[in-house]
């Protein structure tokens, strides 16, 4: 059975509140304390944080949620991911976020190291994420060393029962009935990472309302054929 990976974002936008922690509660609590540490002007710990784990475990969700939380407080932040254009470090940034560091090119690694050095000199925290532990990253030594000296959290994928529980809770919140048959189909035919599953649920909800039909396997097939 070939899985279909939906190239779509997280439904409703990533927040710390809508992150289903499962086995990753320690990392979530760390970021909740960090984000809620006070007013923007109050100093946050400059010790960097690094999250690592397989695709779909929630690394990007947590980074985006923390960055958005700071922005909602009026702070400016620096953001770099594998697709970001080059940007000079801005001393007004309250924090620096680096996502998907395992994919950084040589030029991006140079920029990331520059950001790290500037952030440290100004006592600004760095929150980063990648698929590998710091010691296993194929990055320049000085950057890899800095990513590995602070708080490090290994994130795990949710188990299938946990993913089912999240889908069931989200469906109930929308007033949607998901049969076991439909849930089996969603988990077997589509990307299993939680972000894609939640977005799929949102798309199904909208398509079901549009067509005035219940969510069934034929409805899912119809939606995909008309996408």
Order of alpha helices (4+ residues) and beta strands (2+ residues): alpha-beta-alpha-beta-beta-alpha-beta-alpha-beta-alpha-alpha-alpha-alpha
